[in-house]
Amino acid sequence: MPDALTPLYLGIDGGGTVLRVVLADAELTVYGRAEGPGANPSLVGRERAAAIVRETVLAALGPLPADSIAAVAIGLAGAAASHSRTWLLEVLHAVLPGARVIPSADYEIALVGALGRRQGVIVLAGTGALAYGVNAQGEHALAGGWGYLLGDEGGGYWLGSEGLRAMLRAADGRGPATALSQVLLSALSLRAPEDVIPWLYHDMEAPARTAAIAALAPLVLQAADAGDSSALAIVDEAATELVCAVQTVRCRLRAPDLPLAFAGGLLTAPNPLCIALCQRLGLAAPPVPLYPPVMGAVLLAREADVARQTREGDANAHR
């Protein structure tokens, strides 16, 4: 148990499929952690997302009182601070009424965690995909991250969807025959391409369907690794989209040499997409993050609390 006078910080990382919460002190010693299901409000609704966040926060706290938390930072997929700040504040003030709340975004905490500071460019490919960067002047830029219905090219949902499209084109004769077809049918326990229609449009609610399609991404990558031409074409396009996002961010920030970081389940281990991305970005190997995104949230919370203490100290010194 931490000393009663030790400032404690909560970091909350809400990716597409898992919510992670970590409780730590200023030295990043961890005193509690918990996981919950995905809490993207665009997929599960704001009421359900709020409940998941609050329940997981309380699980991470354990026996510690809520007033022991000095600050909490949250990065939640589908609820970036740029458009959901008020809601994020409401969600966390309900369980941590005395804590300073720092609304962030899943990509910002990933950047801070990976590089240990809020400066650089991160390319993220998990369920969704984007590139985000911050330059030395504190200016930031985002490319991608428009969600699975409008964008997220290069992410897991996009890869899975493109795999299904390749299968259906092959079934029509509009595209080449592909071994990927049988792989995807087997994974979905379907007998023929025609069975995709009831599976996709009638059998599941949107959140489950989105996760199920994103879960096909590793199969597309495996097929590409085995040399399937359709899968290779999908991976090539995914890498092109991710590189374009990185270059766009660097250009907007006027900073071509900002350090790079990778995040997301599709870029944490060698696979055809990760390898192709490294090659196109001139990297010998995938960048190794200093900390996971949830610790990036802890770092943001600590930074905000230290800044508050500094301001208060300066104000007292001038009285």
C-alpha positions as CSV (number, residue, x, y, z in Angstrom):
1,M,0.0,0.0,0.0
2,P,1.3,3.5,-0.8
3,D,2.0,6.0,1.9
4,A,-1.0,8.2,2.7
5,L,1.0,11.3,1.6
6,T,2.1,9.8,-1.7
7,P,0.4,11.5,-4.7
8,L,-1.3,8.8,-6.8
9,Y,-2.2,8.9,-10.5
10,L,-4.7,6.9,-12.6
11,G,-4.1,6.2,-16.3
12,I,-7.0,5.0,-18.4
13,D,-6.5,3.5,-21.9
14,G,-9.7,2.6,-23.8
15,G,-8.8,0.9,-27.0
16,G,-11.2,-0.7,-29.4
17,T,-11.7,-4.0,-27.5
18,V,-10.1,-3.6,-24.0
19,L,-10.2,-0.9,-21.3
20,R,-7.1,-0.8,-19.1
21,V,-6.7,1.2,-15.9
22,V,-3.4,1.5,-13.9
23,L,-2.9,3.2,-10.6
24,A,0.7,4.4,-9.9
25,D,2.8,7.0,-8.1
26,A,5.1,9.6,-9.4
27,E,7.9,7.1,-9.8
28,L,5.6,4.9,-11.9
29,T,5.4,2.2,-9.2
30,V,2.1,0.4,-9.9
31,Y,-0.3,-0.1,-7.0
32,G,-3.3,-1.3,-8.9
33,R,-4.6,-2.3,-12.3
34,A,-7.8,-3.6,-13.9
35,E,-9.2,-4.4,-17.3
36,G,-12.7,-4.2,-18.7
37,P,-14.4,-4.7,-22.1
38,G,-14.1,-2.1,-24.8
39,A,-15.8,1.2,-23.9
40,N,-15.9,3.0,-27.2
41,P,-19.1,5.1,-26.9
42,S,-19.6,5.1,-30.6
43,L,-20.0,1.3,-30.5
44,V,-21.5,0.5,-27.1
45,G,-23.3,3.8,-26.4
46,R,-22.4,6.5,-23.9
47,E,-24.3,5.0,-20.9
48,R,-22.7,1.6,-21.2
49,A,-19.3,3.1,-21.9
50,A,-19.5,5.3,-18.8
51,A,-20.5,2.3,-16.7
52,I,-17.5,0.3,-18.0
53,V,-15.1,3.1,-17.2
54,R,-16.4,3.6,-13.7
55,E,-16.5,0.0,-12.8
56,T,-13.0,-0.6,-14.0
57,V,-11.6,2.5,-12.2
58,L,-13.2,1.2,-8.9
59,A,-11.7,-2.2,-9.5
60,A,-8.2,-0.7,-10.0
61,L,-8.6,1.4,-6.8
62,G,-9.4,-1.7,-4.7
63,P,-9.4,-0.7,-1.0
64,L,-7.9,2.8,-1.7
65,P,-10.3,5.7,-1.2
66,A,-11.2,7.8,-4.3
67,D,-9.7,10.9,-2.6
68,S,-6.3,9.4,-2.7
69,I,-6.1,10.1,-6.5
70,A,-4.4,13.4,-7.3
71,A,-5.1,13.3,-11.1
72,V,-6.4,11.0,-13.7
73,A,-5.9,11.0,-17.5
74,I,-8.1,9.2,-19.9
75,G,-7.7,8.3,-23.6
76,L,-10.8,6.5,-24.9
77,A,-11.3,5.4,-28.5
78,G,-14.3,7.2,-29.9
79,A,-14.2,9.9,-27.3
80,A,-11.3,12.1,-27.9
81,A,-11.1,15.3,-25.7
82,S,-11.5,17.4,-28.9
83,H,-15.2,16.4,-29.1
84,S,-16.0,14.6,-25.9
85,R,-14.3,16.6,-23.1
86,T,-17.4,17.4,-21.1
87,W,-18.7,13.9,-21.2
88,L,-15.3,12.5,-20.1
89,L,-15.2,14.9,-17.2
90,E,-18.7,13.9,-16.1
91,V,-17.9,10.2,-16.3
92,L,-14.8,10.5,-14.0
93,H,-16.0,13.1,-11.6
94,A,-18.8,10.7,-10.7
95,V,-16.2,8.2,-9.2
96,L,-13.3,10.5,-8.5
97,P,-14.9,13.8,-7.4
98,G,-11.7,15.3,-6.0
99,A,-9.2,14.3,-8.7
100,R,-7.9,16.5,-11.5
101,V,-9.2,15.0,-14.7
102,I,-7.2,15.3,-17.9
103,P,-9.3,14.3,-20.9
104,S,-7.0,13.0,-23.7
105,A,-7.3,10.6,-26.6
106,D,-6.2,7.0,-27.1
107,Y,-3.6,8.1,-29.7
108,E,-2.2,10.9,-27.4
109,I,-1.6,8.6,-24.5
110,A,-0.1,6.0,-26.9
111,L,2.4,8.7,-28.1
112,V,3.4,9.8,-24.6
113,G,3.8,6.2,-23.4
114,A,5.8,5.1,-26.4
115,L,8.2,8.1,-26.4
116,G,8.0,9.1,-22.7
117,R,7.0,12.6,-23.7
118,R,4.5,14.5,-25.7
119,Q,6.6,15.0,-28.8
120,G,7.0,12.8,-31.9
121,V,4.7,11.0,-34.3
122,I,2.9,7.8,-33.6
123,V,1.3,5.5,-36.2
124,L,-1.5,3.4,-34.6
125,A,-3.1,0.3,-36.2
126,G,-5.4,-1.6,-34.0
127,T,-9.1,-2.0,-34.6
128,G,-8.8,1.5,-36.2
129,A,-5.8,3.4,-37.6
130,L,-4.3,6.9,-37.6
131,A,-1.2,8.9,-37.3
132,Y,-0.8,11.6,-34.6
133,G,2.1,14.0,-33.9
134,V,3.2,16.8,-31.7
135,N,6.2,19.1,-32.6
136,A,8.6,20.9,-30.3
137,Q,6.3,24.0,-30.2
138,G,3.4,21.9,-28.9
139,E,1.5,22.0,-32.2
140,H,-0.3,18.8,-33.0
141,A,-1.8,17.1,-36.0
142,L,-3.9,14.1,-36.7
143,A,-4.5,12.1,-39.9
144,G,-7.0,9.3,-40.0
145,G,-9.1,8.1,-37.1
146,W,-12.4,8.8,-38.7
147,G,-13.9,5.6,-37.5
148,Y,-14.6,2.3,-39.2
149,L,-17.5,3.5,-41.3
150,L,-15.7,6.4,-42.9
151,G,-12.0,5.6,-42.7
152,D,-9.4,3.9,-40.4
153,E,-7.6,2.6,-43.5
154,G,-4.9,0.1,-42.5
155,G,-6.6,-0.8,-39.2
156,G,-7.9,-4.2,-38.2
157,Y,-11.5,-3.6,-39.2
158,W,-10.4,-2.2,-42.5
159,L,-8.2,-5.3,-43.2
160,G,-11.0,-7.7,-42.2
161,S,-13.5,-5.8,-44.4
162,E,-11.1,-5.8,-47.4
163,G,-10.5,-9.5,-46.9
164,L,-14.3,-10.1,-47.0
165,R,-14.6,-7.9,-50.1
166,A,-11.8,-9.9,-51.8
167,M,-13.7,-13.1,-51.0
168,L,-17.0,-11.7,-52.5
169,R,-15.3,-10.4,-55.6
170,A,-13.7,-13.8,-56.2
171,A,-17.1,-15.4,-55.7
172,D,-18.6,-13.2,-58.4
173,G,-15.7,-13.6,-60.7
174,R,-14.9,-9.9,-60.4
175,G,-11.6,-10.7,-58.7
176,P,-9.0,-13.4,-58.7
177,A,-9.6,-16.7,-56.8
178,T,-8.0,-16.5,-53.4
179,A,-7.1,-19.0,-50.7
180,L,-8.2,-16.3,-48.3
181,S,-11.8,-17.1,-49.1
182,Q,-11.8,-20.5,-47.4
183,V,-9.8,-19.2,-44.5
184,L,-12.3,-16.5,-43.8
185,L,-15.3,-18.8,-44.3
186,S,-13.9,-21.3,-41.8
187,A,-13.1,-18.6,-39.3
188,L,-16.7,-17.4,-39.4
189,S,-18.2,-21.0,-39.5
190,L,-19.9,-20.2,-42.8
191,R,-20.4,-22.7,-45.7
192,A,-20.4,-20.3,-48.7
193,P,-19.8,-16.6,-49.5
194,E,-23.6,-16.1,-49.7
195,D,-23.8,-16.9,-46.0
196,V,-22.0,-13.6,-45.3
197,I,-25.2,-11.6,-45.9
198,P,-27.3,-12.9,-43.0
199,W,-24.1,-13.1,-40.8
200,L,-23.2,-9.5,-41.5
201,Y,-26.6,-7.8,-41.6
202,H,-28.9,-9.9,-39.3
203,D,-27.1,-12.1,-36.8
204,M,-25.2,-9.6,-34.7
205,E,-25.4,-6.2,-33.1
206,A,-23.0,-3.5,-34.5
207,P,-20.4,-3.7,-31.7
208,A,-20.0,-7.5,-31.9
209,R,-20.0,-7.3,-35.7
210,T,-17.3,-4.7,-35.7
211,A,-15.1,-6.7,-33.3
212,A,-15.7,-9.9,-35.4
213,I,-14.6,-8.3,-38.6
214,A,-11.5,-6.7,-37.0
215,A,-10.6,-10.2,-35.6
216,L,-10.2,-11.3,-39.2
217,A,-7.2,-9.0,-39.7
218,P,-4.6,-11.5,-38.4
219,L,-5.9,-14.1,-40.9
220,V,-5.4,-11.6,-43.7
221,L,-1.9,-11.0,-42.5
222,Q,-1.2,-14.8,-42.3
223,A,-2.5,-15.3,-45.8
224,A,-0.2,-12.5,-47.0
225,D,2.7,-14.1,-45.2
226,A,1.9,-17.3,-47.1
227,G,1.9,-15.5,-50.4
228,D,-1.7,-15.1,-51.2
229,S,-2.0,-12.4,-53.9
230,S,-5.2,-10.9,-52.7
231,A,-4.0,-10.7,-49.1
232,L,-0.7,-9.2,-50.3
233,A,-2.5,-6.5,-52.2
234,I,-4.6,-5.6,-49.2
235,V,-1.5,-5.4,-47.0
236,D,0.3,-3.3,-49.6
237,E,-2.6,-0.8,-49.7
238,A,-2.8,-0.8,-45.9
239,A,0.9,0.1,-45.6
240,T,0.4,2.8,-48.3
241,E,-2.4,4.4,-46.3
242,L,-0.4,4.4,-43.0
243,V,2.7,5.9,-44.6
244,C,0.5,8.6,-46.2
245,A,-0.9,9.4,-42.7
246,V,2.6,9.7,-41.2
247,Q,3.8,11.9,-44.0
248,T,0.8,14.1,-43.8
249,V,1.3,14.7,-40.0
250,R,5.0,15.4,-40.5
251,C,4.2,17.9,-43.3
252,R,1.5,19.7,-41.3
253,L,3.9,20.0,-38.3
254,R,6.8,21.1,-40.5
255,A,8.9,18.5,-38.7
256,P,10.2,15.7,-41.0
257,D,12.6,14.3,-38.4
258,L,10.2,13.8,-35.4
259,P,10.9,10.4,-33.8
260,L,8.4,7.7,-34.7
261,A,6.5,5.2,-32.6
262,F,4.2,2.3,-33.3
263,A,1.1,1.3,-31.4
264,G,-1.9,-1.0,-31.8
265,G,-2.1,-4.7,-32.0
266,L,-1.2,-4.9,-35.7
267,L,2.1,-3.1,-35.1
268,T,3.4,-4.7,-31.9
269,A,4.9,-7.8,-33.5
270,P,6.6,-8.6,-36.9
271,N,4.0,-9.4,-39.6
272,P,3.7,-8.4,-43.3
273,L,2.1,-5.1,-42.5
274,C,4.5,-4.1,-39.8
275,I,7.5,-5.1,-41.9
276,A,6.2,-3.2,-45.0
277,L,5.6,-0.1,-42.9
278,C,9.1,-0.3,-41.4
279,Q,10.6,-0.6,-44.9
280,R,8.7,2.3,-46.3
281,L,9.5,4.5,-43.3
282,G,13.2,3.6,-43.4
283,L,13.2,1.8,-40.1
284,A,15.4,-1.2,-39.5
285,A,12.9,-2.6,-37.0
286,P,9.7,-1.6,-35.3
287,P,10.3,1.1,-32.7
288,V,10.1,-0.3,-29.2
289,P,7.8,1.7,-26.9
290,L,9.1,2.9,-23.5
291,Y,5.7,2.3,-21.9
292,P,2.3,1.0,-23.0
293,P,-0.5,3.6,-23.6
294,V,-2.0,3.2,-20.2
295,M,1.3,4.3,-18.6
296,G,1.3,7.2,-21.1
297,A,-2.0,8.3,-19.4
298,V,-0.3,8.0,-16.0
299,L,2.5,10.2,-17.3
300,L,0.0,12.8,-18.6
301,A,-1.8,12.8,-15.2
302,R,1.5,13.2,-13.3
303,E,2.6,16.0,-15.7
304,A,-0.7,17.9,-15.1
305,D,-0.4,17.6,-11.3
306,V,3.2,18.7,-11.3
307,A,2.3,21.7,-13.4
308,R,-0.6,22.6,-11.0
309,Q,1.8,22.4,-8.0
310,T,4.3,24.6,-9.8
311,R,1.6,27.2,-10.6
312,E,0.4,27.2,-7.0
313,G,4.0,27.5,-5.7
314,D,4.6,30.5,-8.0
315,A,1.4,32.1,-6.9
316,N,2.2,31.7,-3.2
317,A,5.7,33.1,-3.8
318,H,4.3,36.3,-5.2
319,R,1.8,36.9,-2.4
